[in-house]
Amino acid sequence: MKPSKLLTDCDQKQDGQIKDIEGREKETREEVEVLKAKLESLMEHLDGKEDPATDVQGTIDELRESIDKLAKHDQAQQAEIQDVAEREALLQKELEKQVGWLAEYGKNLQEQIDNINRKLVDMVTCMQTTVGTQAEALKAAA
C-alpha cells in the first residue's frame, strides 16, 4: 500500500473516531445536565420537606449510579483516545520508515541511471573512435 494511501486511510479513520468521541462527549454533557437538574430538584425537594430522609435515598442512589456511569464512560473515552494516539504514532512511524525506504530506493535508482549514462557515453565515444579509425583506414586503402 502506498504511503500516501496509508496516511489518507489513517486520517479518515481518525476523523471518524474523533466524530464518534465528540458525539459521546455531547451525550456525556447532556447526562451531566440531567444530573444537575436532578440535583437541583433534590435540593428543592429537601428544602420543602420536614423529614427528607424517606424520599431522598432513592434519588441519591440514582445520582450515584449516574455518576458511576459517567465515570466509566469517561474512562472508556480516555482509553479510546489513547488507543487512537498509539495507532497514529505507529502509522506515523511506519510511514516515516516507508518514506525513508523510498528515498533510499530513489537514490539507488538515480545512481544506476547515472552509471548507465556514463557507460553509454563511453560506448558512444568508443564507437566514434572505432568508426573514425576505420574511416581513416578506408581512405588510406583507397
N, C-alpha and C positions, 0 to 999 in steps of 0.2 A: 504494500500500500504506500502511495506517495506521501511524503511528509506533510505536504500542504493539505491533502485529503484527511490525513490523520488529525491534523490540527483543527481543520474545519469540523470534523466529526466531534472532536473533543469540545470545541466551543459550543456546538449545537446541543450536545448532551448537558453541558454545564448550564447553558441558558435554560433548558427545560427543568433541570434540577433546581436552579435558583428560583424559577417561577413557582415550582411546587412548594419550595420552602417559604417563599413570600406569601403564598396562599395559606399555608398552615400558620404562619405568623399572624396573618389577619384573623384567622379563626381564634387563635390564642388571645389576641387583643379583644375580640368580641366576647370570649369567655370571661376575660378579666372584667370587662364592663358589666357582664351579667353578675359576676361575683360582687362587684362594687354595689350594684343595685340591691342584691340580696342582703349585703351587709348593712346598707343604709336602711332597708326595710326592717331588718332585725333591730337596728338601733332605735328606729321609730317605735317598733313594737315593744321594745324593752322600756322605753320612756312612758308608754301608756299602760303598763301592767304593774300591778302591785306585787304579784308573785310570778316573775318572768321565768323561773327555773323550769316550770312544767312544759312550756311550749318551745323553749329555747334549745334544748338538747338536740332535737331533730334538725333544726336549722344549722346548728354548729356542726353536726355530723356531715350534713350536706356540704357545708363550706369546706370542711377538712377534705372530704372526698374530691371536691372540685380543685382544691389547691394541690392535692396529691396528683391528680390527673394532669394538671398544668405543669407540674414539676417533671413528671415522667415525659410529657410531650416535649418540654424544653430540652431535656436530656437527649431524647431521640433526635431532635433537630440539630443539636450541637454535634452529635455523633455523625449525622449525615453531612454536615458542613465539613467536619474533619475528614470524612471519607472522600468527599469531593476534592478537598485541598490535596490530600495524599495522592489521589488518582491524577490530578492535574500535574503535580510535581513529577510523578512517574512518566506521564506522557511528555512533559517538557524535557525530561532527561533523555527519553528515547528519541524525541525529535532532534535534540542537540546532537546526539550520537549519530543519527542518520544524516544530518546536515554536515557533520564533520566527515563522515564516510563519503558523502557526495563531493565535498570539496577536495578530498584526497583523490578520489576517482577522477575528478576533473583535472587535477594537477597531473596525475599519471597519464591521462589521455592526451593532454597538451604536450607532455614530454615525448610521447610516442609520435604524435603528429610532427613535432619539431625534428625528431630523428629521421622520420620518413622523408621529410622535406630536404634535410641535409643529404641523405642518400640519393634522392632524385637529382639534386644539384650536382653531386659528384658523378652520377651516371651520365647526365647530360654533358658535363664537362669532358668526361672520358670519351663519350661518343663523338663530340665535336673534334677532339684531338685525333681520334681514330679516323674520322672522315677527312679531316684536313691532311693527315699523313697519307691516306690512300689517294686523295686528290693530287697531292704533290708527286706521288709515285706514278700515277697515271700520266701526268704532264711530262714527267721525265722519260717515261717509256714511249711517249708519242713522238 
